[in-house]
Amino acid sequence: MTMTIRSERTSDHAAIAVVNHAAFRQEAEAVLVERIRAQGDFDSRLSLVAEIDGRVVGHILFSPIHIETDDGR
């Protein structure tokens, strides 16, 4: 059994939703992932899947954030 870590593909979206639902036992995280993907600055290279034998078994997504302080962004 070999695990591969790679960037997500469009064809992975349904499997990613299943993994997130199994991990969190609710739809909120899967919906959040969809919303992040819909943003203009989404970079699929920062959404990684773990795959074993061609099956998505894990997911992590990094997204940009902006920190605002009294001094600006």
N, CA, C, O and CB atoms as a CASP TS submission, in Angstrom:
PFRMAT TS
TARGET T0000
AUTHOR 0000-0000-0000
METHOD Language model
MODEL 1
PARENT N/A
ATOM      1  N   MET     1       0.859  -1.174   0.000  1.00  0.00           N
ATOM      2  CA  MET     1       0.000   0.000   0.000  1.00  0.00           C
ATOM      3  C   MET     1       0.905   1.238   0.000  1.00  0.00           C
ATOM      4  O   MET     1       1.735   1.419   0.891  1.00  0.00           O
ATOM      5  CB  MET     1      -0.977  -0.002   1.238  1.00  0.00           C
ATOM      6  N   THR     2       0.725   2.074  -1.011  1.00  0.00           N
ATOM      7  CA  THR     2       1.508   3.291  -1.129  1.00  0.00           C
ATOM      8  C   THR     2       0.574   4.493  -1.149  1.00  0.00           C
ATOM      9  O   THR     2      -0.415   4.515  -1.881  1.00  0.00           O
ATOM     10  CB  THR     2       2.388   3.259  -2.396  1.00  0.00           C
ATOM     11  N   MET     3       0.900   5.489  -0.338  1.00  0.00           N
ATOM     12  CA  MET     3       0.101   6.704  -0.317  1.00  0.00           C
ATOM     13  C   MET     3       0.785   7.747  -1.190  1.00  0.00           C
ATOM     14  O   MET     3       2.003   7.917  -1.154  1.00  0.00           O
ATOM     15  CB  MET     3      -0.091   7.228   1.137  1.00  0.00           C
ATOM     16  N   THR     4      -0.029   8.437  -1.970  1.00  0.00           N
ATOM     17  CA  THR     4       0.446   9.516  -2.812  1.00  0.00           C
ATOM     18  C   THR     4      -0.231  10.801  -2.366  1.00  0.00           C
ATOM     19  O   THR     4      -1.435  10.819  -2.111  1.00  0.00           O
ATOM     20  CB  THR     4       0.171   9.226  -4.314  1.00  0.00           C
ATOM     21  N   ILE     5       0.541  11.870  -2.272  1.00  0.00           N
ATOM     22  CA  ILE     5      -0.009  13.196  -1.986  1.00  0.00           C
ATOM     23  C   ILE     5       0.117  13.999  -3.273  1.00  0.00           C
ATOM     24  O   ILE     5       1.197  14.079  -3.859  1.00  0.00           O
ATOM     25  CB  ILE     5       0.740  13.905  -0.772  1.00  0.00           C
ATOM     26  N   ARG     6      -0.981  14.591  -3.707  1.00  0.00           N
ATOM     27  CA  ARG     6      -0.969  15.371  -4.942  1.00  0.00           C
ATOM     28  C   ARG     6      -2.021  16.471  -4.873  1.00  0.00           C
ATOM     29  O   ARG     6      -2.882  16.476  -3.993  1.00  0.00           O
ATOM     30  CB  ARG     6      -1.215  14.462  -6.168  1.00  0.00           C
ATOM     31  N   SER     7      -1.935  17.395  -5.813  1.00  0.00           N
ATOM     32  CA  SER     7      -2.937  18.453  -5.911  1.00  0.00           C
ATOM     33  C   SER     7      -4.266  17.854  -6.350  1.00  0.00           C
ATOM     34  O   SER     7      -4.311  16.862  -7.079  1.00  0.00           O
ATOM     35  CB  SER     7      -2.483  19.558  -6.900  1.00  0.00           C
ATOM     36  N   GLU     8      -5.335  18.472  -5.894  1.00  0.00           N
ATOM     37  CA  GLU     8      -6.654  17.989  -6.292  1.00  0.00           C
ATOM     38  C   GLU     8      -6.880  18.209  -7.781  1.00  0.00           C
ATOM     39  O   GLU     8      -6.287  19.090  -8.404  1.00  0.00           O
ATOM     40  CB  GLU     8      -7.752  18.687  -5.481  1.00  0.00           C
ATOM     41  N   ARG     9      -7.746  17.388  -8.319  1.00  0.00           N
ATOM     42  CA  ARG     9      -8.239  17.533  -9.692  1.00  0.00           C
ATOM     43  C   ARG     9      -9.745  17.755  -9.611  1.00  0.00           C
ATOM     44  O   ARG     9     -10.380  17.411  -8.614  1.00  0.00           O
ATOM     45  CB  ARG     9      -7.889  16.267 -10.578  1.00  0.00           C
ATOM     46  N   THR    10     -10.298  18.321 -10.647  1.00  0.00           N
ATOM     47  CA  THR    10     -11.747  18.529 -10.682  1.00  0.00           C
ATOM     48  C   THR    10     -12.481  17.206 -10.457  1.00  0.00           C
ATOM     49  O   THR    10     -13.524  17.172  -9.805  1.00  0.00           O
ATOM     50  CB  THR    10     -12.174  19.157 -12.030  1.00  0.00           C
ATOM     51  N   SER    11     -11.942  16.139 -10.988  1.00  0.00           N
ATOM     52  CA  SER    11     -12.581  14.827 -10.842  1.00  0.00           C
ATOM     53  C   SER    11     -12.562  14.313  -9.400  1.00  0.00           C
ATOM     54  O   SER    11     -13.229  13.324  -9.094  1.00  0.00           O
ATOM     55  CB  SER    11     -11.895  13.821 -11.744  1.00  0.00           C
ATOM     56  N   ASP    12     -11.809  14.968  -8.512  1.00  0.00           N
ATOM     57  CA  ASP    12     -11.729  14.564  -7.105  1.00  0.00           C
ATOM     58  C   ASP    12     -12.801  15.218  -6.231  1.00  0.00           C
ATOM     59  O   ASP    12     -12.985  14.806  -5.086  1.00  0.00           O
ATOM     60  CB  ASP    12     -10.362  14.900  -6.556  1.00  0.00           C
ATOM     61  N   HIS    13     -13.498  16.207  -6.733  1.00  0.00           N
ATOM     62  CA  HIS    13     -14.378  17.010  -5.887  1.00  0.00           C
ATOM     63  C   HIS    13     -15.390  16.172  -5.101  1.00  0.00           C
ATOM     64  O   HIS    13     -15.579  16.402  -3.907  1.00  0.00           O
ATOM     65  CB  HIS    13     -15.112  18.016  -6.736  1.00  0.00           C
ATOM     66  N   ALA    14     -16.033  15.219  -5.741  1.00  0.00           N
ATOM     67  CA  ALA    14     -17.023  14.385  -5.030  1.00  0.00           C
ATOM     68  C   ALA    14     -16.354  13.556  -3.941  1.00  0.00           C
ATOM     69  O   ALA    14     -16.886  13.439  -2.837  1.00  0.00           O
ATOM     70  CB  ALA    14     -17.761  13.455  -6.018  1.00  0.00           C
ATOM     71  N   ALA    15     -15.198  12.983  -4.241  1.00  0.00           N
ATOM     72  CA  ALA    15     -14.482  12.176  -3.246  1.00  0.00           C
ATOM     73  C   ALA    15     -14.006  13.028  -2.082  1.00  0.00           C
ATOM     74  O   ALA    15     -14.023  12.580  -0.935  1.00  0.00           O
ATOM     75  CB  ALA    15     -13.291  11.466  -3.889  1.00  0.00           C
ATOM     76  N   ILE    16     -13.580  14.254  -2.368  1.00  0.00           N
ATOM     77  CA  ILE    16     -13.160  15.173  -1.302  1.00  0.00           C
ATOM     78  C   ILE    16     -14.336  15.487  -0.393  1.00  0.00           C
ATOM     79  O   ILE    16     -14.180  15.528   0.828  1.00  0.00           O
ATOM     80  CB  ILE    16     -12.577  16.478  -1.895  1.00  0.00           C
ATOM     81  N   ALA    17     -15.499  15.706  -0.966  1.00  0.00           N
ATOM     82  CA  ALA    17     -16.691  15.973  -0.154  1.00  0.00           C
ATOM     83  C   ALA    17     -17.002  14.785   0.752  1.00  0.00           C
ATOM     84  O   ALA    17     -17.377  14.980   1.908  1.00  0.00           O
ATOM     85  CB  ALA    17     -17.902  16.284  -1.057  1.00  0.00           C
ATOM     86  N   VAL    18     -16.855  13.574   0.256  1.00  0.00           N
ATOM     87  CA  VAL    18     -17.094  12.364   1.060  1.00  0.00           C
ATOM     88  C   VAL    18     -16.092  12.289   2.217  1.00  0.00           C
ATOM     89  O   VAL    18     -16.470  11.998   3.352  1.00  0.00           O
ATOM     90  CB  VAL    18     -16.991  11.086   0.174  1.00  0.00           C
ATOM     91  N   VAL    19     -14.819  12.553   1.927  1.00  0.00           N
ATOM     92  CA  VAL    19     -13.779  12.517   2.964  1.00  0.00           C
ATOM     93  C   VAL    19     -14.064  13.563   4.042  1.00  0.00           C
ATOM     94  O   VAL    19     -13.977  13.268   5.234  1.00  0.00           O
ATOM     95  CB  VAL    19     -12.380  12.758   2.342  1.00  0.00           C
ATOM     96  N   ASN    20     -14.403  14.780   3.625  1.00  0.00           N
ATOM     97  CA  ASN    20     -14.689  15.833   4.606  1.00  0.00           C
ATOM     98  C   ASN    20     -15.928  15.517   5.433  1.00  0.00           C
ATOM     99  O   ASN    20     -15.957  15.792   6.633  1.00  0.00           O
ATOM    100  CB  ASN    20     -14.871  17.173   3.902  1.00  0.00           C
ATOM    101  N   HIS    21     -16.939  14.948   4.812  1.00  0.00           N
ATOM    102  CA  HIS    21     -18.143  14.581   5.563  1.00  0.00           C
ATOM    103  C   HIS    21     -17.815  13.479   6.574  1.00  0.00           C
ATOM    104  O   HIS    21     -18.287  13.520   7.710  1.00  0.00           O
ATOM    105  CB  HIS    21     -19.270  14.115   4.598  1.00  0.00           C
ATOM    106  N   ALA    22     -17.022  12.511   6.170  1.00  0.00           N
ATOM    107  CA  ALA    22     -16.648  11.420   7.091  1.00  0.00           C
ATOM    108  C   ALA    22     -15.824  11.954   8.261  1.00  0.00           C
ATOM    109  O   ALA    22     -15.967  11.489   9.391  1.00  0.00           O
ATOM    110  CB  ALA    22     -15.851  10.324   6.340  1.00  0.00           C
ATOM    111  N   ALA    23     -14.968  12.927   7.987  1.00  0.00           N
ATOM    112  CA  ALA    23     -14.101  13.466   9.038  1.00  0.00           C
ATOM    113  C   ALA    23     -14.859  14.349  10.018  1.00  0.00           C
ATOM    114  O   ALA    23     -14.595  14.312  11.220  1.00  0.00           O
ATOM    115  CB  ALA    23     -12.967  14.254   8.420  1.00  0.00           C
ATOM    116  N   PHE    24     -15.795  15.141   9.517  1.00  0.00           N
ATOM    117  CA  PHE    24     -16.447  16.144  10.358  1.00  0.00           C
ATOM    118  C   PHE    24     -17.907  15.832  10.682  1.00  0.00           C
ATOM    119  O   PHE    24     -18.518  16.507  11.510  1.00  0.00           O
ATOM    120  CB  PHE    24     -16.370  17.476   9.688  1.00  0.00           C
ATOM    121  N   ARG    25     -18.463  14.818  10.036  1.00  0.00           N
ATOM    122  CA  ARG    25     -19.845  14.376  10.296  1.00  0.00           C
ATOM    123  C   ARG    25     -20.885  15.481  10.089  1.00  0.00           C
ATOM    124  O   ARG    25     -21.913  15.521  10.765  1.00  0.00           O
ATOM    125  CB  ARG    25     -19.954  13.852  11.715  1.00  0.00           C
ATOM    126  N   GLN    26     -20.598  16.371   9.146  1.00  0.00           N
ATOM    127  CA  GLN    26     -21.552  17.420   8.782  1.00  0.00           C
ATOM    128  C   GLN    26     -21.173  17.950   7.409  1.00  0.00           C
ATOM    129  O   GLN    26     -20.098  17.640   6.896  1.00  0.00           O
ATOM    130  CB  GLN    26     -21.572  18.573   9.844  1.00  0.00           C
ATOM    131  N   GLU    27     -22.037  18.733   6.823  1.00  0.00           N
ATOM    132  CA  GLU    27     -21.816  19.253   5.481  1.00  0.00           C
ATOM    133  C   GLU    27     -21.044  20.568   5.466  1.00  0.00           C
ATOM    134  O   GLU    27     -20.576  20.985   4.407  1.00  0.00           O
ATOM    135  CB  GLU    27     -23.132  19.439   4.790  1.00  0.00           C
ATOM    136  N   ALA    28     -20.900  21.222   6.596  1.00  0.00           N
ATOM    137  CA  ALA    28     -20.334  22.574   6.636  1.00  0.00           C
ATOM    138  C   ALA    28     -18.953  22.659   6.001  1.00  0.00           C
ATOM    139  O   ALA    28     -18.674  23.608   5.267  1.00  0.00           O
ATOM    140  CB  ALA    28     -20.257  23.056   8.062  1.00  0.00           C
ATOM    141  N   GLU    29     -18.092  21.699   6.263  1.00  0.00           N
ATOM    142  CA  GLU    29     -16.733  21.753   5.723  1.00  0.00           C
ATOM    143  C   GLU    29     -16.735  21.557   4.218  1.00  0.00           C
ATOM    144  O   GLU    29     -15.996  22.238   3.507  1.00  0.00           O
ATOM    145  CB  GLU    29     -15.851  20.696   6.385  1.00  0.00           C
ATOM    146  N   ALA    30     -17.553  20.638   3.722  1.00  0.00           N
ATOM    147  CA  ALA    30     -17.644  20.424   2.275  1.00  0.00           C
ATOM    148  C   ALA    30     -18.155  21.678   1.573  1.00  0.00           C
ATOM    149  O   ALA    30     -17.677  22.026   0.494  1.00  0.00           O
ATOM    150  CB  ALA    30     -18.565  19.230   1.963  1.00  0.00           C
ATOM    151  N   VAL    31     -19.117  22.352   2.180  1.00  0.00           N
ATOM    152  CA  VAL    31     -19.640  23.602   1.627  1.00  0.00           C
ATOM    153  C   VAL    31     -18.560  24.678   1.656  1.00  0.00           C
ATOM    154  O   VAL    31     -18.414  25.435   0.696  1.00  0.00           O
ATOM    155  CB  VAL    31     -20.887  24.070   2.411  1.00  0.00           C
ATOM    156  N   LEU    32     -17.810  24.750   2.741  1.00  0.00           N
ATOM    157  CA  LEU    32     -16.723  25.723   2.844  1.00  0.00           C
ATOM    158  C   LEU    32     -15.686  25.495   1.740  1.00  0.00           C
ATOM    159  O   LEU    32     -15.227  26.455   1.122  1.00  0.00           O
ATOM    160  CB  LEU    32     -16.054  25.638   4.231  1.00  0.00           C
ATOM    161  N   VAL    33     -15.317  24.253   1.490  1.00  0.00           N
ATOM    162  CA  VAL    33     -14.361  23.939   0.424  1.00  0.00           C
ATOM    163  C   VAL    33     -14.906  24.417  -0.915  1.00  0.00           C
ATOM    164  O   VAL    33     -14.165  25.002  -1.705  1.00  0.00           O
ATOM    165  CB  VAL    33     -14.065  22.419   0.376  1.00  0.00           C
ATOM    166  N   GLU    34     -16.174  24.180  -1.181  1.00  0.00           N
ATOM    167  CA  GLU    34     -16.788  24.638  -2.436  1.00  0.00           C
ATOM    168  C   GLU    34     -16.744  26.160  -2.541  1.00  0.00           C
ATOM    169  O   GLU    34     -16.466  26.696  -3.614  1.00  0.00           O
ATOM    170  CB  GLU    34     -18.245  24.145  -2.535  1.00  0.00           C
ATOM    171  N   ARG    35     -17.011  26.852  -1.454  1.00  0.00           N
ATOM    172  CA  ARG    35     -16.973  28.322  -1.466  1.00  0.00           C
ATOM    173  C   ARG    35     -15.555  28.846  -1.703  1.00  0.00           C
ATOM    174  O   ARG    35     -15.362  29.816  -2.436  1.00  0.00           O
ATOM    175  CB  ARG    35     -17.517  28.878  -0.142  1.00  0.00           C
ATOM    176  N   ILE    36     -14.579  28.209  -1.088  1.00  0.00           N
ATOM    177  CA  ILE    36     -13.187  28.625  -1.306  1.00  0.00           C
ATOM    178  C   ILE    36     -12.794  28.401  -2.759  1.00  0.00           C
ATOM    179  O   ILE    36     -12.127  29.243  -3.360  1.00  0.00           O
ATOM    180  CB  ILE    36     -12.227  27.855  -0.366  1.00  0.00           C
ATOM    181  N   ARG    37     -13.206  27.261  -3.330  1.00  0.00           N
ATOM    182  CA  ARG    37     -12.908  27.008  -4.743  1.00  0.00           C
ATOM    183  C   ARG    37     -13.515  28.075  -5.652  1.00  0.00           C
ATOM    184  O   ARG    37     -12.932  28.416  -6.681  1.00  0.00           O
ATOM    185  CB  ARG    37     -13.422  25.630  -5.150  1.00  0.00           C
ATOM    186  N   ALA    38     -14.668  28.597  -5.282  1.00  0.00           N
ATOM    187  CA  ALA    38     -15.373  29.575  -6.119  1.00  0.00           C
ATOM    188  C   ALA    38     -14.728  30.962  -6.085  1.00  0.00           C
ATOM    189  O   ALA    38     -15.034  31.803  -6.930  1.00  0.00           O
ATOM    190  CB  ALA    38     -16.818  29.681  -5.675  1.00  0.00           C
ATOM    191  N   GLN    39     -13.848  31.206  -5.127  1.00  0.00           N
ATOM    192  CA  GLN    39     -13.191  32.507  -5.035  1.00  0.00           C
ATOM    193  C   GLN    39     -12.174  32.659  -6.148  1.00  0.00           C
ATOM    194  O   GLN    39     -11.576  31.682  -6.599  1.00  0.00           O
ATOM    195  CB  GLN    39     -12.517  32.684  -3.669  1.00  0.00           C
ATOM    196  N   GLY    40     -11.987  33.878  -6.580  1.00  0.00           N
ATOM    197  CA  GLY    40     -11.078  34.152  -7.683  1.00  0.00           C
ATOM    198  C   GLY    40      -9.631  33.829  -7.413  1.00  0.00           C
ATOM    199  O   GLY    40      -8.878  33.578  -8.354  1.00  0.00           O
ATOM    200  N   ASP    41      -9.211  33.825  -6.152  1.00  0.00           N
ATOM    201  CA  ASP    41      -7.798  33.579  -5.853  1.00  0.00           C
ATOM    202  C   ASP    41      -7.506  32.135  -5.440  1.00  0.00           C
ATOM    203  O   ASP    41      -6.430  31.852  -4.913  1.00  0.00           O
ATOM    204  CB  ASP    41      -7.345  34.509  -4.760  1.00  0.00           C
ATOM    205  N   PHE    42      -8.446  31.222  -5.672  1.00  0.00           N
ATOM    206  CA  PHE    42      -8.244  29.813  -5.333  1.00  0.00           C
ATOM    207  C   PHE    42      -7.146  29.221  -6.210  1.00  0.00           C
ATOM    208  O   PHE    42      -7.130  29.441  -7.421  1.00  0.00           O
ATOM    209  CB  PHE    42      -9.561  29.012  -5.498  1.00  0.00           C
ATOM    210  N   ASP    43      -6.244  28.483  -5.613  1.00  0.00           N
ATOM    211  CA  ASP    43      -5.143  27.837  -6.319  1.00  0.00           C
ATOM    212  C   ASP    43      -5.220  26.338  -6.015  1.00  0.00           C
ATOM    213  O   ASP    43      -4.923  25.918  -4.897  1.00  0.00           O
ATOM    214  CB  ASP    43      -3.746  28.443  -5.894  1.00  0.00           C
ATOM    215  N   SER    44      -5.609  25.547  -6.986  1.00  0.00           N
ATOM    216  CA  SER    44      -5.817  24.111  -6.756  1.00  0.00           C
ATOM    217  C   SER    44      -4.534  23.396  -6.339  1.00  0.00           C
ATOM    218  O   SER    44      -4.595  22.286  -5.812  1.00  0.00           O
ATOM    219  CB  SER    44      -6.376  23.459  -8.012  1.00  0.00           C
ATOM    220  N   ARG    45      -3.374  24.014  -6.567  1.00  0.00           N
ATOM    221  CA  ARG    45      -2.117  23.397  -6.119  1.00  0.00           C
ATOM    222  C   ARG    45      -2.017  23.390  -4.595  1.00  0.00           C
ATOM    223  O   ARG    45      -1.201  22.667  -4.024  1.00  0.00           O
ATOM    224  CB  ARG    45      -0.911  24.139  -6.721  1.00  0.00           C
ATOM    225  N   LEU    46      -2.855  24.203  -3.936  1.00  0.00           N
ATOM    226  CA  LEU    46      -2.841  24.277  -2.483  1.00  0.00           C
ATOM    227  C   LEU    46      -3.960  23.450  -1.847  1.00  0.00           C
ATOM    228  O   LEU    46      -4.171  23.504  -0.635  1.00  0.00           O
ATOM    229  CB  LEU    46      -2.954  25.718  -2.044  1.00  0.00           C
ATOM    230  N   SER    47      -4.663  22.698  -2.663  1.00  0.00           N
ATOM    231  CA  SER    47      -5.673  21.765  -2.180  1.00  0.00           C
ATOM    232  C   SER    47      -5.137  20.370  -2.486  1.00  0.00           C
ATOM    233  O   SER    47      -5.121  19.933  -3.636  1.00  0.00           O
ATOM    234  CB  SER    47      -7.095  22.018  -2.853  1.00  0.00           C
ATOM    235  N   LEU    48      -4.700  19.685  -1.439  1.00  0.00           N
ATOM    236  CA  LEU    48      -4.001  18.416  -1.612  1.00  0.00           C
ATOM    237  C   LEU    48      -4.860  17.238  -1.177  1.00  0.00           C
ATOM    238  O   LEU    48      -5.617  17.325  -0.211  1.00  0.00           O
ATOM    239  CB  LEU    48      -2.699  18.423  -0.831  1.00  0.00           C
ATOM    240  N   VAL    49      -4.730  16.149  -1.898  1.00  0.00           N
ATOM    241  CA  VAL    49      -5.402  14.911  -1.517  1.00  0.00           C
ATOM    242  C   VAL    49      -4.356  13.853  -1.216  1.00  0.00           C
ATOM    243  O   VAL    49      -3.265  13.844  -1.786  1.00  0.00           O
ATOM    244  CB  VAL    49      -6.366  14.431  -2.632  1.00  0.00           C
ATOM    245  N   ALA    50      -4.718  12.968  -0.309  1.00  0.00           N
ATOM    246  CA  ALA    50      -3.946  11.755  -0.063  1.00  0.00           C
ATOM    247  C   ALA    50      -4.704  10.647  -0.773  1.00  0.00           C
ATOM    248  O   ALA    50      -5.921  10.520  -0.638  1.00  0.00           O
ATOM    249  CB  ALA    50      -3.758  11.455   1.494  1.00  0.00           C
ATOM    250  N   GLU    51      -3.974   9.857  -1.523  1.00  0.00           N
ATOM    251  CA  GLU    51      -4.593   8.819  -2.350  1.00  0.00           C
ATOM    252  C   GLU    51      -3.901   7.487  -2.090  1.00  0.00           C
ATOM    253  O   GLU    51      -2.673   7.407  -2.066  1.00  0.00           O
ATOM    254  CB  GLU    51      -4.518   9.190  -3.861  1.00  0.00           C
ATOM    255  N   ILE    52      -4.698   6.447  -1.896  1.00  0.00           N
ATOM    256  CA  ILE    52      -4.186   5.084  -1.763  1.00  0.00           C
ATOM    257  C   ILE    52      -4.915   4.222  -2.781  1.00  0.00           C
ATOM    258  O   ILE    52      -6.145   4.190  -2.824  1.00  0.00           O
ATOM    259  CB  ILE    52      -4.378   4.528  -0.301  1.00  0.00           C
ATOM    260  N   ASP    53      -4.152   3.538  -3.584  1.00  0.00           N
ATOM    261  CA  ASP    53      -4.718   2.657  -4.618  1.00  0.00           C
ATOM    262  C   ASP    53      -5.768   3.376  -5.463  1.00  0.00           C
ATOM    263  O   ASP    53      -6.806   2.800  -5.790  1.00  0.00           O
ATOM    264  CB  ASP    53      -5.339   1.416  -3.973  1.00  0.00           C
ATOM    265  N   GLY    54      -5.496   4.636  -5.817  1.00  0.00           N
ATOM    266  CA  GLY    54      -6.401   5.401  -6.669  1.00  0.00           C
ATOM    267  C   GLY    54      -7.613   5.964  -5.968  1.00  0.00           C
ATOM    268  O   GLY    54      -8.490   6.538  -6.615  1.00  0.00           O
ATOM    269  N   ARG    55      -7.683   5.814  -4.659  1.00  0.00           N
ATOM    270  CA  ARG    55      -8.852   6.281  -3.889  1.00  0.00           C
ATOM    271  C   ARG    55      -8.431   7.437  -2.979  1.00  0.00           C
ATOM    272  O   ARG    55      -7.434   7.345  -2.263  1.00  0.00           O
ATOM    273  CB  ARG    55      -9.472   5.113  -3.041  1.00  0.00           C
ATOM    274  N   VAL    56      -9.201   8.521  -3.017  1.00  0.00           N
ATOM    275  CA  VAL    56      -8.924   9.673  -2.154  1.00  0.00           C
ATOM    276  C   VAL    56      -9.301   9.306  -0.723  1.00  0.00           C
ATOM    277  O   VAL    56     -10.444   8.949  -0.437  1.00  0.00           O
ATOM    278  CB  VAL    56      -9.710  10.946  -2.633  1.00  0.00           C
ATOM    279  N   VAL    57      -8.308   9.402   0.180  1.00  0.00           N
ATOM    280  CA  VAL    57      -8.532   9.030   1.582  1.00  0.00           C
ATOM    281  C   VAL    57      -8.268  10.188   2.543  1.00  0.00           C
ATOM    282  O   VAL    57      -8.488  10.056   3.747  1.00  0.00           O
ATOM    283  CB  VAL    57      -7.647   7.851   1.953  1.00  0.00           C
ATOM    284  N   GLY    58      -7.800  11.318   2.021  1.00  0.00           N
ATOM    285  CA  GLY    58      -7.529  12.470   2.867  1.00  0.00           C
ATOM    286  C   GLY    58      -7.516  13.740   2.044  1.00  0.00           C
ATOM    287  O   GLY    58      -7.355  13.703   0.824  1.00  0.00           O
ATOM    288  N   HIS    59      -7.687  14.868   2.722  1.00  0.00           N
ATOM    289  CA  HIS    59      -7.719  16.160   2.032  1.00  0.00           C
ATOM    290  C   HIS    59      -7.291  17.263   2.982  1.00  0.00           C
ATOM    291  O   HIS    59      -7.632  17.256   4.164  1.00  0.00           O
ATOM    292  CB  HIS    59      -9.127  16.452   1.471  1.00  0.00           C
ATOM    293  N   ILE    60      -6.539  18.207   2.444  1.00  0.00           N
ATOM    294  CA  ILE    60      -6.207  19.436   3.165  1.00  0.00           C
ATOM    295  C   ILE    60      -6.206  20.565   2.151  1.00  0.00           C
ATOM    296  O   ILE    60      -5.757  20.399   1.017  1.00  0.00           O
ATOM    297  CB  ILE    60      -4.818  19.327   3.905  1.00  0.00           C
ATOM    298  N   LEU    61      -6.709  21.706   2.567  1.00  0.00           N
ATOM    299  CA  LEU    61      -6.783  22.859   1.680  1.00  0.00           C
ATOM    300  C   LEU    61      -6.198  24.068   2.395  1.00  0.00           C
ATOM    301  O   LEU    61      -6.583  24.390   3.519  1.00  0.00           O
ATOM    302  CB  LEU    61      -8.248  23.132   1.234  1.00  0.00           C
ATOM    303  N   PHE    62      -5.277  24.720   1.736  1.00  0.00           N
ATOM    304  CA  PHE    62      -4.707  25.966   2.237  1.00  0.00           C
ATOM    305  C   PHE    62      -5.307  27.090   1.409  1.00  0.00           C
ATOM    306  O   PHE    62      -5.406  26.980   0.187  1.00  0.00           O
ATOM    307  CB  PHE    62      -3.129  25.966   2.161  1.00  0.00           C
ATOM    308  N   SER    63      -5.702  28.156   2.060  1.00  0.00           N
ATOM    309  CA  SER    63      -6.255  29.284   1.312  1.00  0.00           C
ATOM    310  C   SER    63      -5.657  30.576   1.838  1.00  0.00           C
ATOM    311  O   SER    63      -5.316  30.675   3.017  1.00  0.00           O
ATOM    312  CB  SER    63      -7.801  29.317   1.412  1.00  0.00           C
ATOM    313  N   PRO    64      -5.531  31.563   0.966  1.00  0.00           N
ATOM    314  CA  PRO    64      -4.967  32.835   1.411  1.00  0.00           C
ATOM    315  C   PRO    64      -5.928  33.557   2.353  1.00  0.00           C
ATOM    316  O   PRO    64      -7.148  33.452   2.226  1.00  0.00           O
ATOM    317  CB  PRO    64      -4.638  33.726   0.206  1.00  0.00           C
ATOM    318  N   ILE    65      -5.358  34.276   3.279  1.00  0.00           N
ATOM    319  CA  ILE    65      -6.161  35.133   4.146  1.00  0.00           C
ATOM    320  C   ILE    65      -5.518  36.509   4.160  1.00  0.00           C
ATOM    321  O   ILE    65      -4.347  36.669   3.816  1.00  0.00           O
ATOM    322  CB  ILE    65      -6.276  34.545   5.595  1.00  0.00           C
ATOM    323  N   HIS    66      -6.278  37.466   4.549  1.00  0.00           N
ATOM    324  CA  HIS    66      -5.770  38.823   4.685  1.00  0.00           C
ATOM    325  C   HIS    66      -5.967  39.246   6.130  1.00  0.00           C
ATOM    326  O   HIS    66      -7.060  39.122   6.683  1.00  0.00           O
ATOM    327  CB  HIS    66      -6.485  39.810   3.700  1.00  0.00           C
ATOM    328  N   ILE    67      -4.917  39.736   6.725  1.00  0.00           N
ATOM    329  CA  ILE    67      -4.974  40.189   8.108  1.00  0.00           C
ATOM    330  C   ILE    67      -5.048  41.706   8.082  1.00  0.00           C
ATOM    331  O   ILE    67      -4.198  42.375   7.496  1.00  0.00           O
ATOM    332  CB  ILE    67      -3.737  39.688   8.938  1.00  0.00           C
ATOM    333  N   GLU    68      -6.063  42.227   8.718  1.00  0.00           N
ATOM    334  CA  GLU    68      -6.224  43.667   8.764  1.00  0.00           C
ATOM    335  C   GLU    68      -6.000  44.157  10.172  1.00  0.00           C
ATOM    336  O   GLU    68      -6.550  43.614  11.131  1.00  0.00           O
ATOM    337  CB  GLU    68      -7.604  44.082   8.262  1.00  0.00           C
ATOM    338  N   THR    69      -5.181  45.197  10.290  1.00  0.00           N
ATOM    339  CA  THR    69      -4.902  45.822  11.585  1.00  0.00           C
ATOM    340  C   THR    69      -5.190  47.314  11.463  1.00  0.00           C
ATOM    341  O   THR    69      -5.594  47.789  10.402  1.00  0.00           O
ATOM    342  CB  THR    69      -3.417  45.567  12.038  1.00  0.00           C
ATOM    343  N   ASP    70      -4.985  48.035  12.527  1.00  0.00           N
ATOM    344  CA  ASP    70      -5.158  49.477  12.482  1.00  0.00           C
ATOM    345  C   ASP    70      -4.176  50.139  11.510  1.00  0.00           C
ATOM    346  O   ASP    70      -4.422  51.236  11.009  1.00  0.00           O
ATOM    347  CB  ASP    70      -4.987  50.061  13.874  1.00  0.00           C
ATOM    348  N   ASP    71      -3.059  49.448  11.254  1.00  0.00           N
ATOM    349  CA  ASP    71      -2.044  49.960  10.336  1.00  0.00           C
ATOM    350  C   ASP    71      -2.308  49.569   8.878  1.00  0.00           C
ATOM    351  O   ASP    71      -1.549  49.956   7.989  1.00  0.00           O
ATOM    352  CB  ASP    71      -0.681  49.460  10.755  1.00  0.00           C
ATOM    353  N   GLY    72      -3.338  48.832   8.636  1.00  0.00           N
ATOM    354  CA  GLY    72      -3.669  48.428   7.275  1.00  0.00           C
ATOM    355  C   GLY    72      -3.658  46.935   7.095  1.00  0.00           C
ATOM    356  O   GLY    72      -3.691  46.166   8.056  1.00  0.00           O
ATOM    357  N   ARG    73      -3.611  46.551   5.863  1.00  0.00           N
ATOM    358  CA  ARG    73      -3.681  45.140   5.507  1.00  0.00           C
ATOM    359  C   ARG    73      -2.331  44.505   5.557  1.00  0.00           C
ATOM    360  O   ARG    73      -2.199  43.312   5.285  1.00  0.00           O
ATOM    361  CB  ARG    73      -4.278  44.959   4.142  1.00  0.00           C
TER
END
